[in-house]
């Protein structure tokens, strides 16, 4: 057994793109799932001091659900730093005007409040409707990975690194 703790290197990280449909999903639970994906906690290569997470595309943000009376009772505050400059906005108004910001603010509160958290938040792309401009990245729908998938992914990664080493040795001999 190796007594050393594994810490991934930046070159070992392989970020993926995931699409999450927010239609009829509860805001807080959705934000919690997104935060875990952005942090990379679903991966065996999770490293706390690196941005080891994946990219997340959220569609249908305007159709997100909330429980109880939060549409009217949840209030977002901001201040202009001038006397009397406090502004308030209800969740209902925010979802009608800028539905992306509700999800972004919920996720931001669940990430680290430092530069690393800001970098993770930049990997979040939220859109009010069902369309997004990230087809070139070939995003896949999000589903929680199973143990079998993780093991298969690790084996594939080991095989590709072994093939690369064999090629390097063959080139060195030639």
QUISUL-V468726 format. One record per residue. N is the residue number from 1. PSI is psi in whole degrees, -180 to 180 (NA if undefined). OMEGA is omega as a letter, one per 40 degrees, with the letter a starting at -180 (NA if undefined). D_FIRST is the distance of its C-alpha to the first C-alpha in Angstrom with 2 decimals. Layout:
BEGIN
n/psi/omega/d_first
N/PSI/OMEGA/D_FIRST
N/PSI/OMEGA/D_FIRST
END
This chain:
BEGIN
n/psi/omega/d_first
1/136/a/0.00
2/121/a/3.79
3/-9/a/6.28
4/145/i/9.00
5/134/i/10.93
6/133/i/12.14
7/119/a/15.88
8/150/i/18.13
9/161/a/20.89
10/-34/a/24.49
11/-19/a/24.75
12/-13/a/21.96
13/138/a/23.86
14/87/a/26.20
15/142/i/28.66
16/171/i/30.60
17/129/i/33.94
18/148/i/34.55
19/132/i/37.91
20/128/i/38.46
21/118/a/41.86
22/1/a/42.83
23/124/i/45.82
24/23/i/46.07
25/144/a/42.64
26/134/a/42.54
27/-50/a/42.23
28/-42/i/39.63
29/-38/i/37.25
30/-45/a/37.69
31/-37/i/37.04
32/-43/i/33.83
33/-44/a/32.52
34/-43/a/33.68
35/-39/i/32.03
36/-37/i/28.61
37/-43/a/29.12
38/-35/i/30.34
39/-28/a/27.35
40/19/a/24.91
41/-15/i/23.22
42/-3/a/23.40
43/149/i/21.09
44/-15/i/17.32
45/20/a/18.01
46/127/i/19.75
47/120/a/20.06
48/-32/a/22.49
49/3/i/24.26
50/156/i/25.01
51/79/a/27.45
52/10/a/24.93
53/-174/a/27.24
54/172/i/29.78
55/143/a/33.56
56/129/i/35.50
57/122/i/39.11
58/124/i/40.93
59/161/a/44.24
60/44/a/47.01
61/-28/a/46.38
62/-11/a/49.94
63/17/a/49.27
64/148/a/46.44
65/154/i/47.01
66/159/a/47.00
67/159/i/47.40
68/-137/a/50.32
69/29/a/52.73
70/-23/i/50.35
71/-38/a/52.50
72/-27/a/55.14
73/-26/i/53.36
74/122/a/50.45
75/133/i/51.88
76/133/a/50.41
77/146/i/51.73
78/158/a/52.22
79/140/a/54.42
80/-2/a/56.33
81/12/i/56.32
82/153/i/60.11
83/130/a/62.01
84/17/a/62.27
85/22/i/59.80
86/130/i/57.56
87/142/i/57.12
88/152/i/55.86
89/133/i/55.01
90/161/i/54.19
91/-37/i/51.48
92/-46/i/54.27
93/-39/i/55.93
94/-41/i/52.69
95/-29/i/51.89
96/-37/a/55.44
97/-52/a/55.52
98/79/a/51.98
99/-23/i/49.55
100/-36/a/46.74
101/-29/i/46.72
102/-45/i/46.00
103/-42/a/42.65
104/-42/a/41.85
105/-38/i/42.63
106/-42/i/40.60
107/-39/a/37.49
108/-37/i/38.11
109/-16/a/38.02
110/-1/i/34.53
111/171/i/32.99
112/146/i/32.29
113/66/i/35.59
114/-168/a/34.97
115/-37/a/34.95
116/-41/i/31.71
117/-37/i/33.30
118/-41/i/36.42
119/-39/i/34.55
120/-40/a/32.96
121/-28/i/36.41
122/-16/i/37.87
123/0/i/35.74
124/126/i/37.66
125/119/a/40.87
126/134/i/43.18
127/140/a/46.41
128/-37/a/49.12
129/-171/a/50.06
130/-6/a/48.34
131/149/i/48.44
132/152/a/46.12
133/24/a/46.38
134/34/i/42.76
135/-28/a/43.19
136/-25/a/42.29
137/-2/i/38.66
138/59/i/38.46
139/150/i/37.10
140/151/i/35.85
141/141/a/36.52
142/133/i/33.73
143/145/a/32.01
144/128/a/28.81
145/145/i/26.00
146/170/a/24.52
147/-40/a/20.99
148/-41/i/22.36
149/-40/i/23.80
150/-44/i/20.68
151/-42/i/18.72
152/-39/i/21.81
153/-40/i/22.06
154/-42/i/18.53
155/-42/i/19.34
156/-40/i/22.69
157/-39/i/21.33
158/-42/i/19.01
159/-42/i/22.07
160/-36/i/24.38
161/-35/i/22.28
162/-40/i/22.07
163/-39/i/25.83
164/-39/i/26.50
165/-40/i/24.74
166/-41/i/26.77
167/-41/a/29.92
168/-40/i/29.32
169/-39/i/28.95
170/-39/i/32.07
171/-34/i/34.01
172/-34/i/33.01
173/-31/a/34.29
174/NA/NA/37.50
END
